[in-house]
């Protein structure tokens, strides 16, 4: 990232910070994934320190019902985190909005708007919403100690530590809020617990106690991962890498082994545990617990960790059951679920560890609508994949709405339109991938 890009980002940050600081009360609306909750956590801390009263609401998507809620209940400034840029028509209805987002803008906004895309930075790979919130927060006051929370959002969105993310990481290292060392990018716990309760990595033995016991005994490794000797850590890493290679998850090896981040100011210092907590809190409608963790309430840390583990067990069960239900079209794979939790994580896990050759679309019927999560890979994006565009077009054609990033996106469509939607997505992605359709 050039000094010029940083200067442009900081100018946008100052504009947003000034707009926020003008108010005594704000309404904060954010997304319910790890990035959205991290962004909300950063902003809640910054607002509290400025003695600005706030009311935070976490939503699964930004749609007409969200705007209706804002219009009915808010007369003050509204901060939109991790949403708003890709739905310009809706956002334009909120006259007093301050948007902090990293999704590709679909139109111009008259409101205060922080988005890396506006200065030529790809927000899907280099800057997430929580890191954008951090850039704004550091202009509101002395908030550089919040770097670790911001980076949790980047990890949750599978972003690399480059560009602005690297700038924030370096700032966190400098002020000692983040410590970096080489190791396995996993949560705290024993090897058995890692394999029993985590979807990263997702292996043929994940969740199977008998197979895990045999694997661990064969390795002869005991104790918590953070306490392993360098020799044992290398042996464990090699064994996991071999398993990933055998199931064709070569790209996942690089994401599993490398720099790890300890958050020295947070009540949950392991960044991967924090990401799991935030994902779980968002998806099972306990966002207040996630925000409390971000606001450093040590009294809720054990409850949050237990909740995350319970959520991971649920996800593993869904993943195991779903493996046999995957269906394939010419250009995509898809999975039809019924009121399942964490469909974005399910789609991402399957794409990363099992089926990397095509995008994966999950369709989850919830009450009177179908919620869509779509995930691809960097390699597919390089070939032309743009899931945000595909979701927006295909959902619009069947009376729904969608959007997001080129590599990860979502939509909501009416009941009864699932197969029509799938056919349209398959055709659109086939054209994107240059003639496969």
C-alpha positions, 0 to 999 in steps of 0.5 A, a space after each residue: 500500500 502506497 503512502 498516497 492510498 494511506 493518506 486517502 484512507 485517513 482522509 475518509 476516516 477523519 470525515 467519518 470520525 468527525 461526523 460521528 463525534 458531532 452526535 451525543 447518541 448514535 444508532 449502530 447497525 452491523 452484520 452478524 458474522 465475525 467481521 460485522 461483530 468485530 466492527 461493532 465491537 471496535 465502534 462500541 469501544 470508541 463511542 463509549 470512550 467518547 461518551 457518545 450514547 449508542 444503541 447497537 443492533 446486529 442483523 443477518 442482512 441489510 434489507 428493507 426490513 432493516 431500513 424500516 426498523 431504522 426509520 421507525 426507531 431512530 432520529 439520530 445518526 446511524 452508523 452502518 458497519 459491514 453493509 450499506 455500500 452494496 445496497 445504495 438504493 436502500 442506504 439512500 433512504 437513511 439520510 443521517 447514515 454514516 457507512 463503514 463498509 468494504 463491499 463493492 459499492 453499487 452506486 454513489 451515496 450522498 451520506 458519509 461513506 468510508 469504503 476502501 473501494 473508493 480509493 482503489 483498494 479491494 475490500 474483499 481481500 485487503 481490508 474488512 469492515 472491522 479494520 475500516 471501523 478501526 481506521 475511523 476509531 483511531 481518528 475519534 480518539 486514542 483507540 490504537 489498542 483496539 487493533 486486535 479486535 479489528 484483526 479478528 474481523 480480517 481473520 474471520 473474513 479469511 483476509 491476508 495480512 497485507 496492505 492496510 491489514 498489515 498496517 494495522 497489524 504493525 500498529 498493534 505490534 508496536 503498541 504491544 496489543 498484538 504478539 506474532 509467532 509461528 505456529 498452527 492457526 488454531 484455538 487453544 486446547 489439546 490436539 484432541 480438542 482441536 480435532 473434535 471441536 474445530 472446522 479449521 482444519 476440517 479433516 476426515 477424522 474431524 469430530 470422530 473421537 475414536 479416529 482422533 484418539 488413534 491419530 493422537 496416539 500414533 503421533 505420541 503427542 500430549 498436552 495443549 497445543 500452545 505448550 508443545 515443543 517445537 519438535 512436537 509442533 513440527 510433527 503435528 503440523 506435518 501430519 495435518 498437512 499430509 492429511 490435507 494434501 490427501 484430500 486435495 486441500 493444498 491451499 488450506 495448508 498455507 492457511 493452517 500453518 504460519 504466523 499466529 496472533 495473540 491479542 494481549 488486551 483482550 479477554 480472549 487472547 487467542 484470535 482464532 478462539 475470538 473469531 469462533 466466538 463472534 461467529 457463534 454469537 452472531 449465528 445463534 442470536 447471542 450478539 450481545 455476548 460477542 459485543 461484551 467480549 469485544 468490550 473486554 468483559 472478562 466475566 463472560 469469557 468462559 460462557 462465550 468459549 463454551 458457546 463457541 464450542 457448542 456451535 462448532 459441534 453443531 456445525 460439524 454435525 451439519 457438515 458430516 450430514 451434508 457431505 452426502 447431499 451435495 449436488 452438482 451443476 456444470 459450473 457450481 455445487 449446491 446444498 439445500 438445507 432446512 433452518 440450519 445454522 452457520 451456512 456461510 461457514 458451512 459453504 466456506 469450509 466445504 469449498 476450502 477443504 472438500 470441493 475447491 474446483 467450483 463455487 458452492 451455494 447453500 440454500 437454507 429455508 428459514 420461515 417464509 424465505 430462502 437464505 443463500 450463502 455462496 463461497 468460491 476460491 481465490 483461484 476461481 476469482 482470478 478466472 473471472 468468478 464474481 459471486 456478488 454480481 451473480 447473487 445480485 443478478 440471479 436473486 433479482 431475477 426471482 424476486 429477491 436481493 443479494 450481493 457481497 464480495 466476489 469470493 463470498 456473497 449471499 442473497 435472500 429469495 422467496 420460497 419456491 424459487 430455489 431451482 430457478 435461482 440455481 439454474 440462473 446462478 449456474 448460467 451466470 457463473 458459467 459466463 463469468 468463467 469464460 465459456 464453461 456454461 
